[in-house]
């Protein structure tokens, strides 16, 4: 099979001399729709406050001015954002079918291994993307700085690593995350006065948050002064080198790596998406105009994740979609907001937050009208054919599809088809214009249609490599191509199907978990002699981390003397991870083994143990503890 070239070309010109805010706020692009009437760019979900383009420009200027005046933030300085966040999940939406049928929203048995409630109680409200997040991004970019978004569930040690690796000079956090932010800032040598707080819209700030400057205060301060910074204009081609984001991607070994994403890559992906979706084409039949200006999207995916950052935030605003930014989430509020704001677009991931509650008694959810949804897209992990069918029955007027991308490709390289409501079941869409793919067999030759192999892809949005990691860069980035480590195949319609990951990375609800990171941590526990961590399949999380452990001599002696001690050792090992790692990295089980299988060079034979875990689980001999984790 020859290389697979995307249809839909050629692409419109992609500017290589603009920063992201210059592209989005200060210029017009041929692929961008023209709004026929003013509309808000952002709406705060609970208050209904509308923020238009002029206010966003002003707030961006004010914050940039204040950052320059206070701390002289400038060229290539790094700012870090940390916000508590929750994800809205597809299966939470599909559960409304059960709602309408019986007044209950308990998950159907074939969705999960165990019955779970998926309606969070009022005590479980979780904070999500903040309306000033894009303002903070663009302000740092106006100054020539770089953004690195931090996962809000990180422990202080994990955040310290990211701050130190990127040499961050300022940390902007939500008040609810202040304790972790301050501890990490100390560890990275960032003064406490440079820990800036987003405004506390939900009243969960710690008392000591009152002593920290807020975004609102900085904006006001900057707007009171004349411009103190000079925004640099990029030279021709400089946008392809000028860094905009350091987005952390775990890769397959060691600690997370900072993917270097230039301004051009984000702009290119936005142009690709706008061109493919025909957002500007008003000549098409109305029912085919699925991405037209005036659409409304519920912004619930985290902006620190590349999917939420590029597709949800920048692409949506570019094509004239209003983002309703959620400040806290529960399922009933989710339904209410769809109805209240007549939400048309949902960007999702195929997982769920399961909660036990009294949701089954809440028949009042029957009143919510979600018929406004006309497009639902899933990414970050494969969406099953079964779930697509359930969603299609729930939303008969909505177009439903999947996309594929990576941090290393600066998001999407495939996207749902635009000529039919549902793609082929299981497909991850088709290549975006400008992208070319190879499916490579183990011997290096190209695979035939329908034959699996490793996906290697190129296009205008590819990242530059990993910061300060030439070895990992050389392994993944080859002459403009990205070696994905994913096993895929394409059918005759150029639709992609993701089969498995060739690389050893574990992906939990779209979050990357490198086994080597957990193995290195576990080897520091006195009860662990040797260890291998594998991902085991899970319906709603994709995969879950599971450890095969060779007990240390001392631990084995305790187990031999008292077999009941084995459970205590397992719990201690799992607690060792839970105490030091973010929740999606927590182990769901430990299996003792006599020896870890390795090849003659000492490399772990991880696939062998992954297959063994699968066999044990299918036979009922392997029990895991599945918990809802954020």
Helices and strands as residue ranges (DSSP letters): E 4-5, H 20-25, E 42-44, E 50-51, H 53-71, E 78-82, H 90-94, H 96-102, G 122-124, E 126-127, H 133-142, E 146-150, H 156-166, E 168-173, G 175-177, H 178-188, G 192-194, E 195-197, G 207-211, H 215-223, G 238-240, E 243-249, E 257-262, H 263-277, G 286-288, E 296-299, H 306-306, I 307-315, H 316-318, E 322-325, E 328-329, H 331-341, E 345-349, G 359-361, G 363-367, E 375-379, H 385-394, E 399-402, E 405-406, G 407-409, E 411-412, E 414-415, E 430-431, E 436-440, E 453-458, E 465-466, H 470-476, E 477-478, E 481-490, E 496-501, E 506-508, E 511-513, H 515-522, E 528-538, E 542-551, H 553-561, H 565-578, G 583-585, E 590-592, H 606-618
